[in-house]
């Protein structure tokens, strides 16, 4: 009878595979299809996650992984307690604490001896199957695997009853040497059974995500959202399902991924509603862990009570340690604390603000976040424009082509009341490049609006204030009422035809106008119309003066920029979760960067001064999933504490 793959592997306690060998000169190489840019900007890997079984690049090339078995825990399991009660002779279970180091990252995992046995069998099966590949095309595809066919694989000691302390120490050292030897061989180190054993993934060693954190396969229960319409039968739903997911816990959030696709399925930011509970009473599940925030009660199911206690302890320590800023309220009941020593610069009028925004966009390497009440894709950021280099949509398209991810969240207006046409803005921007994603929100809120204006670059530099990146907002200290340019007709750029694409730009080589087309406006005379024809005047600039626009803005760096990015991420992920059309993978979940790298500024805009900065906001459950009115609290505090004067500019 022919042997099956399963029959090739031993099933006893001694998993000796000394007959298998590997080449001693096997080294890590750049995997086929890997983008070299991912090594330069590892944070971008969050947008290209792969299933663990696809063997994605997890470890940093050339950086060793070192294991140390630092201790053991001996206990009697529930089944063995039952054996004691029946009078049978039973032993104890041993749990090995393995401390692992990879570059600057250190983490601890706890394993039983049977976990080592399962890993050994999986690696041996993988090795044998690679050697039995029947087709030449597979042999080519797996050439690195087959070249690694002659180096000896270490073997495990026999499993048996626990003996003396000396025997336990010897076994502990043997397991440490066994694991370290495997970790020197990239063929085994990068296999999915090994990465699952080590509890690592593509998100483990990204410096901007902070410490390694806690990871592993877990079962999670559906539902638990604290948003109307997302629960099946109220807050305590009665119909739910359990799904197997890969859970990742970082210093200020947790998330889980689909094992089959690698896609991020949900992100839960830590906030003042954070709480972790263990036990059937609070989780309604045996070996359950319940993680509460203001947005959701997430229930996880572990394999044992000890694992549930371990996970709860680790999650709590991460949140109360590096993530402590976000699980408590701060001055004025804000989600963000005051940040001293922040580089900040303020702007009066749009000319300086828009120019600084343009300079920041040019510096973007990873992400650009934009949220506006109104955004005009064809607006020019530096004027007068003599080319399309400083046009917003073209700048974003250029950065997207470089690999930068652009996420834009627009206010979805009531079309009968407002003519800002956010639908056109969304279509025009998303047609530019797949790396540009635009969402609109809300759908059915008529009495309130998203009126904030925010732009964040790489989560390290952020702009906010009262200036939309839209028509009519650019102005300077001259507040011109007219804009005729040169008196000759040739100086005025000719608009493109009505059927032309919005990227078509008139000849600007001799342009002297500051406000082109729809940008020349007067709200008292006429509201904006035909925004899909951006370079056509809609009022007569020969007879109608424009309405000047005075407003202020600020740019901040470092930690407060991280706070603003977190606010944007909260709103973006909330919109993705609550609107069915955005639940598809086309619109990714966003992840906040860790505060541990916030002061590593890749660039600084000139003119900044050191200040203590605190981010305040006004959000509600319909807009961000939680309520906060720290701006109002700060206004009231300022008025109450005033001694001599109050200056109010609106």
Secondary structure, 3 states (H helix, E strand, C coil): CCCCHHHHCCCCCCCCCCCCECCCCCCCCCCCCCCCHHHHCHHHHHHCCCCHHHCCCCCCCCCCEEEEEEEEEEECCHHHHHHHHCCCCCCCEEEEEEEEEECCEEEEEEEEHHHHHHHHHHHHHHHHHHHCCCCHHHHHHCHHHHHCCECCCCCCCCCCCCCCHHHHHHHHHHHHHHHHHHHCCHHHHCCHHHHHHHCCCCCCCCHHHCCCCEEEEEEEECCCECCCCCCCCCCCCCCCCEEEEEEEECCCEEEEEECCCCCEEEEEECCCCCEEEECHHHHCCCCEEEEECCCEEEEEECCCHHHHHHHHHHHHHHHHCCCHHHCCCEHHHECCCCEEEEEEEEEECHHHHHHHHHHHHHHCCCEEEEEECCCCCCCECCCCCCCCCCEHHHHHHHHHHCCCEEEEEEECCCCCCCCCCHHHHHHHHHCCCCCEEEEEECCCCCCCCCCCEEEEECCCEEEEECCCCCCCCCCCCCCCCCCCCCCCHHHCCCCCCCCCCCCCCCCCCCCCCCCCHHHCCECCCECCCCCCCCCCCCCCCCCCCCCCCCCEEEEEECHHHHHHHHHHHHHHHHHHHHCHHHCCCCCCCCCCCCHHHCCCCCCCCCCCEEEEECCCCEECHHHHCCCEEHHHHHHHHHHHHCCCCCCCCC
